Amino acid sequence: MSNKSRRFAVFSTSIHSKFRSYIFYTPITAAAWQRLGYEVIVIFVGDFTHNSSQYFQAQLNLTEAFLERLNVHIIYFQCDKSYSIKISQLVRIFTGYLSDTIVDDWDYILTTDSDIIPIREEDYQLKENTTGFIYNAFCCGSFQRRNKSYRMYPMSHICLPKKIWRDLFLQSIQRQELLAMNLSLNLLSEKAPFSFATISLYTRHEFKNLYDSNMIKGDAAWYMDQIYSSMLINDYSVKYPHIKIDKRRKQSLRLDPNLPRHMWETHRLKQYGDAHIIHDEIFDSYRWGIFKKLLAFLFDQSLANDFDYYYKQFTLTLMEKPDEY
């Protein structure tokens, strides 16, 4: 691996989510990763061919303009509205198929969420003689699948080179089974497109009807991305034991939105490693007032002020919310 390898943080959001905060937060979360030396890829997932809602578009326009100003890589990932939330989760584990024009094979890609803001730089640094890391790797116990026991790894955060993300699939038992069925050789190749068809082929094969089911937060379908990535990493590690993935415990405290207001004072913020942020409650001016303390801690005054102006513009679009969308 070259010393010139870049690090990318990738997160995604459905443009159709009823929670508009996921889209709203994307420039703020992106700037937080840039503060730690990561480049950022934001993936907007949904139906861009039939999404004519002016309500959606006004918000997307504001967010995209800020992301472009920050030089964030924006990807518009086309899929049917009914699949957009599950694809916004699954798309992160298929980033090995991203275009070489954005990410080189030995650049690192770290999976994260738009509602997690990193604070402490050392938590996300790569260690020498490792091929990446899994943060908070021991949080989630284990699960049984295919008559095997697998450790469950959290999607935030897994950091691996793009080539390894792709190899997880290319070397997988799932791909061998699909090849034996003589299915879609193009989608099973090393040059498979970063597309809904590729994700669907692999994921439907592993999860059958669950992949096409209506997904509710917390149900079995909700964890498909986490289960699948954990299986792939565990199987790959057995097959290639020389690949050293640094499995880390979470050492730092998390700034939680339920903490009392005085815990958000500037002098206290340095004790936290990351922040898990509230969803659409952020559009209440009182909650935004508290959140601004974190912005002032993370960013210079000019950028913090610009985020405040962006917030005011975004909340204006919420007043035009249609009854149905």
LINVEN-V811016 format. One record per backbone hydrogen bond with DSSP energy under -1.0 kcal/mol. NH is the residue of the N-H (numbers start at 1). CO is the residue of the C=O. E is the energy in kcal/mol with one decimal. If there is no record, write none. Layout:
nh->{NH,NH}
co->{CO,CO}
e->{E,E}
This chain:
nh->{5,8,9,10,11,13,15,24,25,26,29,30,31,32,33,34,35,37,38,39,41,42,43,44,45,46,52,57,58,59,60,61,62,63,64,65,66,67,68,69,70,71,72,73,75,77,79,83,84,87,88,90,91,93,94,97,98,102,103,107,108,109,110,111,112,116,117,119,120,123,124,131,133,134,135,137,139,143,145,148,150,152,159,160,162,163,165,166,167,168,169,170,171,172,176,177,178,179,180,182,183,188,192,195,199,200,201,202,203,204,205,206,207,208,210,211,219,224,227,228,229,230,231,232,233,234,235,236,237,238,239,240,243,246,248,255,259,263,264,265,268,269,271,272,273,274,275,276,277,282,283,284,288,289,290,291,292,293,294,295,296,297,298,299,304,305,306,307,308,309,310,311,312,313,314,315,316,317,318,320,321}
co->{2,108,39,110,41,43,45,20,21,23,25,26,27,28,29,30,31,34,33,7,9,73,11,75,13,77,50,53,54,55,56,57,58,59,60,61,62,63,64,65,66,68,67,40,42,44,46,80,81,83,84,86,87,90,91,94,95,99,99,104,6,160,8,158,10,113,275,273,273,120,121,244,159,246,157,248,136,150,148,145,143,141,133,109,107,105,161,162,163,164,166,166,167,169,172,173,174,175,176,179,178,184,189,193,195,196,197,198,199,200,201,202,203,204,207,208,216,221,223,224,225,226,227,228,229,230,231,232,233,234,235,236,240,132,134,274,256,260,261,262,265,265,268,269,253,253,117,255,115,279,280,281,284,285,286,287,288,290,291,291,292,293,294,295,300,301,302,303,304,305,306,307,308,309,310,311,312,313,314,317,318}
e->{-1.4,-2.7,-2.9,-3.0,-1.9,-2.2,-2.8,-2.2,-2.9,-1.1,-2.8,-2.4,-2.4,-1.8,-1.8,-2.4,-1.9,-1.8,-2.1,-3.2,-2.6,-2.8,-2.2,-2.8,-2.7,-2.3,-1.6,-2.4,-2.3,-1.2,-2.7,-2.7,-1.6,-2.5,-3.3,-2.1,-1.7,-2.6,-2.8,-1.8,-1.6,-1.4,-2.4,-2.5,-2.6,-3.2,-1.7,-1.7,-1.2,-2.6,-1.9,-2.6,-2.9,-1.7,-1.1,-1.9,-1.6,-1.7,-2.1,-1.7,-3.1,-3.1,-3.5,-2.3,-2.0,-1.3,-2.8,-2.6,-2.0,-1.2,-2.0,-4.0,-1.8,-2.6,-2.9,-2.8,-1.4,-2.6,-2.6,-1.3,-3.2,-2.6,-3.2,-1.9,-2.7,-2.8,-2.3,-2.0,-2.6,-2.3,-1.1,-2.3,-2.7,-1.6,-1.6,-2.2,-2.1,-2.9,-1.8,-1.8,-1.5,-1.0,-1.6,-1.7,-2.1,-2.7,-2.2,-1.9,-2.6,-2.5,-1.4,-1.6,-2.7,-2.1,-1.8,-1.4,-2.5,-1.7,-2.9,-2.9,-2.3,-1.9,-2.4,-2.6,-2.5,-2.4,-2.8,-2.4,-2.5,-1.6,-2.0,-2.7,-1.9,-2.7,-2.8,-3.2,-1.9,-2.0,-2.2,-1.2,-1.9,-1.1,-1.7,-1.7,-3.2,-1.1,-2.3,-2.3,-2.3,-2.3,-1.6,-2.1,-2.2,-2.1,-1.4,-2.3,-2.2,-1.5,-1.2,-1.5,-2.4,-1.4,-2.3,-2.6,-2.5,-2.4,-2.0,-2.3,-1.6,-2.1,-2.5,-2.4,-1.8,-2.2,-2.7,-2.7,-1.3,-1.1,-1.1,-1.3,-1.5}
